[in-house]
Protein backbone atom coordinates (compact mmCIF):
# COMPACT_ATOMS: atom_id res chain seq x y z
CA UNK A 1 0.00 0.00 0.00
CA UNK A 2 1.03 3.61 -0.50
CA UNK A 3 2.52 5.02 2.68
CA UNK A 4 1.57 8.53 1.54
CA UNK A 5 -2.04 7.73 2.40
CA UNK A 6 -3.74 10.19 4.77
CA UNK A 7 -4.69 7.46 7.26
CA UNK A 8 -2.45 4.89 8.89
CA UNK A 9 -5.03 2.29 9.90
CA UNK A 10 -8.52 1.56 8.65
CA UNK A 11 -10.97 -0.97 9.98
CA UNK A 12 -13.74 -2.56 7.91
CA UNK A 13 -16.71 -3.79 9.95
CA UNK A 14 -18.88 -6.38 8.22
CA UNK A 15 -22.63 -6.78 8.46
CA UNK A 16 -24.17 -9.68 10.33
CA UNK A 17 -27.12 -8.59 12.46
CA UNK A 18 -26.59 -9.40 16.13
CA UNK A 19 -23.25 -10.95 15.24
CA UNK A 20 -22.04 -7.41 14.59
CA UNK A 21 -21.93 -6.88 18.36
CA UNK A 22 -18.62 -8.76 18.15
CA UNK A 23 -17.17 -5.64 16.50
CA UNK A 24 -17.40 -3.87 19.84
CA UNK A 25 -15.34 -6.57 21.54
CA UNK A 26 -12.78 -6.32 18.73
CA UNK A 27 -12.47 -2.56 19.18
CA UNK A 28 -12.18 -2.95 22.96
CA UNK A 29 -9.32 -5.44 22.61
CA UNK A 30 -7.53 -3.29 20.03
CA UNK A 31 -7.72 -0.18 22.18
CA UNK A 32 -6.49 -2.04 25.26
CA UNK A 33 -3.39 -2.83 23.22
CA UNK A 34 -2.82 0.69 21.92
CA UNK A 35 -4.33 0.15 18.46
CA UNK A 36 -6.71 2.92 17.37
CA UNK A 37 -8.11 2.79 13.82
CA UNK A 38 -8.37 6.30 12.37
CA UNK A 39 -10.68 5.52 9.44
CA UNK A 40 -13.74 3.27 9.48
CA UNK A 41 -16.01 1.53 7.00
CA UNK A 42 -19.09 -0.52 7.73
CA UNK A 43 -22.07 -2.36 6.37
CA UNK A 44 -25.36 -3.16 8.12
CA UNK A 45 -24.57 -3.90 11.80
CA UNK A 46 -21.04 -2.70 11.06
CA UNK A 47 -22.49 0.64 9.99
CA UNK A 48 -24.05 1.16 13.43
CA UNK A 49 -20.88 0.31 15.33
CA UNK A 50 -18.81 2.23 12.79
CA UNK A 51 -20.94 5.37 13.03
CA UNK A 52 -20.80 5.38 16.81
CA UNK A 53 -17.05 4.77 16.84
CA UNK A 54 -16.47 7.47 14.23
CA UNK A 55 -18.53 9.83 16.40
CA UNK A 56 -16.00 9.36 19.20
CA UNK A 57 -17.89 6.84 21.32
CA UNK A 58 -15.78 4.35 23.27
CA UNK A 59 -16.35 0.59 22.92
CA UNK A 60 -17.99 0.63 26.37
CA UNK A 61 -20.37 3.41 25.28
CA UNK A 62 -21.19 1.55 22.07
CA UNK A 63 -21.97 -1.60 24.06
CA UNK A 64 -24.26 0.44 26.32
CA UNK A 65 -26.08 1.65 23.20
CA UNK A 66 -26.57 -1.94 22.06
CA UNK A 67 -27.76 -3.08 25.49
CA UNK A 68 -30.34 -0.28 25.62
CA UNK A 69 -31.59 -1.21 22.14
CA UNK A 70 -31.00 -4.97 22.11
CA UNK A 71 -34.69 -5.88 22.19
CA UNK A 72 -35.83 -5.80 18.57
CA UNK A 73 -39.22 -4.52 19.69
CA UNK A 74 -37.50 -1.37 20.94
CA UNK A 75 -35.78 -0.54 17.67
CA UNK A 76 -38.38 -1.56 15.09
CA UNK A 77 -42.11 -1.31 14.63
CA UNK A 78 -44.37 -3.44 12.48
CA UNK A 79 -44.68 -2.10 8.96
CA UNK A 80 -46.83 -2.99 5.98
CA UNK A 81 -46.38 -6.56 4.70
CA UNK A 82 -46.24 -5.32 1.12
CA UNK A 83 -43.16 -3.17 1.72
CA UNK A 84 -41.31 -5.10 4.39
CA UNK A 85 -42.00 -6.79 7.69
CA UNK A 86 -40.56 -4.13 9.99
CA UNK A 87 -39.32 -0.58 9.88
CA UNK A 88 -36.17 0.67 11.61
CA UNK A 89 -37.81 3.82 12.94
CA UNK A 90 -36.53 3.52 16.48
CA UNK A 91 -32.97 2.91 15.33
CA UNK A 92 -32.91 6.30 13.63
CA UNK A 93 -34.28 7.95 16.76
CA UNK A 94 -31.71 6.20 18.95
CA UNK A 95 -28.86 7.32 16.70
CA UNK A 96 -30.07 10.92 16.86
CA UNK A 97 -29.87 10.81 20.65
CA UNK A 98 -26.17 9.92 20.69
CA UNK A 99 -24.97 11.56 17.45
CA UNK A 100 -26.54 15.05 17.60
CA UNK A 101 -25.72 16.20 14.04
CA UNK A 102 -27.12 14.24 11.09
CA UNK A 103 -24.05 14.35 8.85
CA UNK A 104 -20.89 12.44 8.08
CA UNK A 105 -18.98 15.70 8.30
CA UNK A 106 -19.83 16.03 12.02
CA UNK A 107 -17.99 12.79 12.87
CA UNK A 108 -14.55 12.76 14.46
CA UNK A 109 -13.18 10.10 12.13
CA UNK A 110 -13.83 9.45 8.42
CA UNK A 111 -16.59 6.92 7.83
CA UNK A 112 -17.60 4.99 4.69
CA UNK A 113 -20.91 3.09 4.62
CA UNK A 114 -22.13 0.63 1.99
CA UNK A 115 -25.75 0.69 0.79
CA UNK A 116 -27.55 -0.86 -2.19
CA UNK A 117 -29.53 1.38 -4.53
CA UNK A 118 -32.36 -0.86 -5.75
CA UNK A 119 -33.67 1.78 -8.13
CA UNK A 120 -30.38 2.17 -10.00
CA UNK A 121 -29.34 -1.45 -9.39
CA UNK A 122 -25.92 -0.58 -7.98
CA UNK A 123 -23.79 -0.35 -4.87
CA UNK A 124 -23.13 3.04 -3.29
CA UNK A 125 -20.56 3.90 -0.62
CA UNK A 126 -21.45 7.08 1.25
CA UNK A 127 -18.97 9.20 3.21
CA UNK A 128 -20.63 12.60 3.14
CA UNK A 129 -24.05 14.19 3.60
CA UNK A 130 -26.92 12.87 5.75
CA UNK A 131 -25.94 10.11 8.16
CA UNK A 132 -28.96 8.60 9.96
CA UNK A 133 -30.84 7.44 6.86
CA UNK A 134 -27.68 5.95 5.38
CA UNK A 135 -27.05 3.89 8.54
CA UNK A 136 -30.67 2.70 8.54
CA UNK A 137 -30.53 1.88 4.82
CA UNK A 138 -27.34 -0.10 5.32
CA UNK A 139 -29.16 -2.18 7.99
CA UNK A 140 -32.34 -2.78 5.97
CA UNK A 141 -32.17 -6.50 5.15
CA UNK A 142 -34.51 -7.08 2.17
CA UNK A 143 -37.96 -8.50 3.04
CA UNK A 144 -37.19 -8.41 6.77
CA UNK A 145 -36.97 -4.61 7.01
CA UNK A 146 -38.56 -1.85 4.99
CA UNK A 147 -36.38 -0.24 2.37
CA UNK A 148 -35.34 3.40 2.82
CA UNK A 149 -36.25 6.15 0.36
CA UNK A 150 -33.61 8.83 -0.22
CA UNK A 151 -33.47 11.39 -3.00
CA UNK A 152 -35.98 9.53 -5.14
CA UNK A 153 -34.26 6.13 -4.88
CA UNK A 154 -34.91 3.04 -2.77
CA UNK A 155 -32.10 1.61 -0.66
CA UNK A 156 -31.48 -1.63 1.26
CA UNK A 157 -28.72 -3.48 3.12
CA UNK A 158 -25.28 -2.96 1.58
CA UNK A 159 -24.43 -6.56 2.43
CA UNK A 160 -26.08 -7.71 -0.78
CA UNK A 161 -23.09 -6.38 -2.70
CA UNK A 162 -20.36 -5.39 -0.21
CA UNK A 163 -20.71 -6.90 3.24
CA UNK A 164 -17.08 -6.33 4.24
CA UNK A 165 -16.24 -2.88 2.82
CA UNK A 166 -12.44 -3.02 2.70
CA UNK A 167 -12.22 -1.53 -0.79
CA UNK A 168 -13.29 2.01 0.26
CA UNK A 169 -10.36 2.03 2.71
CA UNK A 170 -7.78 0.62 0.32
CA UNK A 171 -7.09 3.92 -1.43
CA UNK A 172 -6.75 5.98 1.74
CA UNK A 173 -5.24 3.72 4.44
CA UNK A 174 -1.79 2.20 4.80
CA UNK A 175 -3.17 -0.90 6.52
CA UNK A 176 -6.63 -2.41 6.94
CA UNK A 177 -8.12 -4.65 9.60
CA UNK A 178 -11.09 -6.58 8.24
CA UNK A 179 -13.58 -7.93 10.78
CA UNK A 180 -15.78 -10.58 9.21
CA UNK A 181 -18.68 -11.60 11.47
CA UNK A 182 -20.34 -13.77 8.79
CA UNK A 183 -17.83 -16.62 8.39
CA UNK A 184 -18.69 -19.08 5.63
CA UNK A 185 -19.40 -22.32 7.50
CA UNK A 186 -21.09 -25.48 6.19
CA UNK A 187 -24.53 -26.23 7.67
CA UNK A 188 -26.69 -29.32 8.13
CA UNK A 189 -29.94 -30.02 6.27
CA UNK A 190 -31.79 -29.38 9.52
CA UNK A 191 -30.58 -25.77 9.42
CA UNK A 192 -32.29 -25.12 6.07
CA UNK A 193 -35.61 -26.90 6.52
CA UNK A 194 -38.00 -23.94 6.44
CA UNK A 195 -38.59 -20.92 4.23
CA UNK A 196 -37.04 -18.37 6.60
CA UNK A 197 -33.90 -20.45 7.13
CA UNK A 198 -33.54 -21.08 3.39
CA UNK A 199 -33.83 -17.35 2.75
CA UNK A 200 -31.25 -16.58 5.44
CA UNK A 201 -28.85 -19.20 4.05
CA UNK A 202 -29.17 -17.71 0.56
CA UNK A 203 -28.35 -14.30 2.01
CA UNK A 204 -25.32 -15.76 3.83
CA UNK A 205 -24.05 -17.34 0.61
CA UNK A 206 -24.43 -14.05 -1.27
CA UNK A 207 -22.46 -12.33 1.47
CA UNK A 208 -19.73 -15.00 1.43
CA UNK A 209 -19.35 -14.53 -2.32
CA UNK A 210 -18.87 -10.76 -2.19
CA UNK A 211 -16.66 -10.94 0.92
CA UNK A 212 -13.96 -13.14 -0.56
CA UNK A 213 -12.32 -10.43 -2.67
CA UNK A 214 -12.57 -7.91 0.17
CA UNK A 215 -10.67 -10.17 2.55
CA UNK A 216 -7.79 -10.21 0.07
CA UNK A 217 -7.46 -6.42 0.48
CA UNK A 218 -7.03 -6.61 4.25
CA UNK A 219 -3.68 -6.51 6.03
CA UNK A 220 -5.16 -8.37 9.00
CA UNK A 221 -8.34 -10.43 9.21
CA UNK A 222 -10.34 -11.09 12.37
CA UNK A 223 -12.97 -13.76 11.72
CA UNK A 224 -14.49 -15.41 14.81
CA UNK A 225 -15.83 -18.76 13.58
CA UNK A 226 -17.88 -19.22 16.77
CA UNK A 227 -20.24 -16.47 15.60
CA UNK A 228 -21.86 -18.86 13.14
CA UNK A 229 -23.58 -20.51 16.09
CA UNK A 230 -25.53 -17.30 16.78
CA UNK A 231 -28.61 -16.31 14.80
CA UNK A 232 -28.36 -12.84 13.22
CA UNK A 233 -31.33 -11.76 15.37
CA UNK A 234 -30.02 -13.15 18.68
CA UNK A 235 -29.70 -9.68 20.24
CA UNK A 236 -30.41 -11.16 23.66
CA UNK A 237 -27.02 -12.88 23.41
CA UNK A 238 -25.17 -9.57 23.16
CA UNK A 239 -22.78 -10.27 26.04
CA UNK A 240 -21.69 -13.65 24.64
CA UNK A 241 -21.25 -12.23 21.14
CA UNK A 242 -19.25 -9.26 22.49
CA UNK A 243 -16.96 -11.65 24.39
CA UNK A 244 -16.38 -13.77 21.27
CA UNK A 245 -15.13 -10.70 19.39
CA UNK A 246 -12.94 -9.66 22.31
CA UNK A 247 -11.46 -13.12 22.91
CA UNK A 248 -10.76 -13.80 19.22
CA UNK A 249 -8.88 -10.50 18.95
CA UNK A 250 -6.90 -11.05 22.15
CA UNK A 251 -6.03 -14.59 21.05
CA UNK A 252 -4.43 -13.21 17.89
CA UNK A 253 -3.00 -10.02 19.39
CA UNK A 254 0.67 -10.92 18.92
CA UNK A 255 0.10 -11.45 15.21
CA UNK A 256 -2.06 -8.33 14.96
CA UNK A 257 0.63 -6.18 16.59
CA UNK A 258 3.34 -7.58 14.34
CA UNK A 259 1.24 -6.97 11.23
CA UNK A 260 -0.31 -3.63 12.12
CA UNK A 261 2.30 -1.85 14.23
CA UNK A 262 5.39 -2.69 12.16
Rosetta blueprint (number, residue, H / E / L):
1 X L
2 X L
3 X L
4 X L
5 X L
6 X L
7 X E
8 X E
9 X E
10 X E
11 X E
12 X E
13 X E
14 X L
15 X L
16 X L
17 X H
18 X H
19 X H
20 X H
21 X H
22 X H
23 X H
24 X H
25 X H
26 X H
27 X H
28 X H
29 X H
30 X H
31 X H
32 X H
33 X L
34 X L
35 X L
36 X L
37 X L
38 X L
39 X E
40 X E
41 X E
42 X E
43 X L
44 X L
45 X H
46 X H
47 X H
48 X H
49 X H
50 X H
51 X H
52 X H
53 X H
54 X H
55 X L
56 X L
57 X L
58 X L
59 X H
60 X H
61 X H
62 X H
63 X H
64 X H
65 X H
66 X H
67 X H
68 X H
69 X L
70 X L
71 X L
72 X H
73 X H
74 X H
75 X H
76 X L
77 X E
78 X E
79 X L
80 X L
81 X L
82 X L
83 X L
84 X L
85 X L
86 X E
87 X E
88 X L
89 X H
90 X H
91 X H
92 X H
93 X H
94 X H
95 X H
96 X H
97 X H
98 X H
99 X L
100 X L
101 X L
102 X L
103 X L
104 X H
105 X H
106 X H
107 X L
108 X L
109 X L
110 X E
111 X E
112 X E
113 X E
114 X E
115 X E
116 X E
117 X E
118 X L
119 X L
120 X L
121 X L
122 X E
123 X E
124 X E
125 X E
126 X E
127 X L
128 X L
129 X L
130 X L
131 X L
132 X H
133 X H
134 X H
135 X H
136 X H
137 X H
138 X H
139 X H
140 X L
141 X L
142 X L
143 X L
144 X L
145 X E
146 X L
147 X L
148 X E
149 X E
150 X E
151 X L
152 X L
153 X E
154 X E
155 X E
156 X E
157 X E
158 X H
159 X H
160 X H
161 X L
162 X L
163 X L
164 X L
165 X L
166 X L
167 X H
168 X H
169 X H
170 X H
171 X L
172 X L
173 X E
174 X E
175 X E
176 X E
177 X E
178 X E
179 X E
180 X L
181 X L
182 X L
183 X L
184 X L
185 X L
186 X L
187 X L
188 X L
189 X H
190 X H
191 X H
192 X H
193 X L
194 X L
195 X H
196 X H
197 X H
198 X H
199 X H
200 X H
201 X H
202 X H
203 X H
204 X H
205 X H
206 X H
207 X H
208 X H
209 X H
210 X H
211 X H
212 X H
213 X H
214 X H
215 X H
216 X L
217 X L
218 X L
219 X L
220 X E
221 X E
222 X E
223 X L
224 X L
225 X H
226 X H
227 X H
228 X H
229 X H
230 X L
231 X L
232 X L
233 X L
234 X L
235 X H
236 X H
237 X H
238 X H
239 X H
240 X H
241 X H
242 X H
243 X H
244 X H
245 X H
246 X H
247 X H
248 X H
249 X H
250 X H
251 X H
252 X L
253 X H
254 X H
255 X H
256 X H
257 X H
258 X H
259 X H
260 X H
261 X H
262 X L
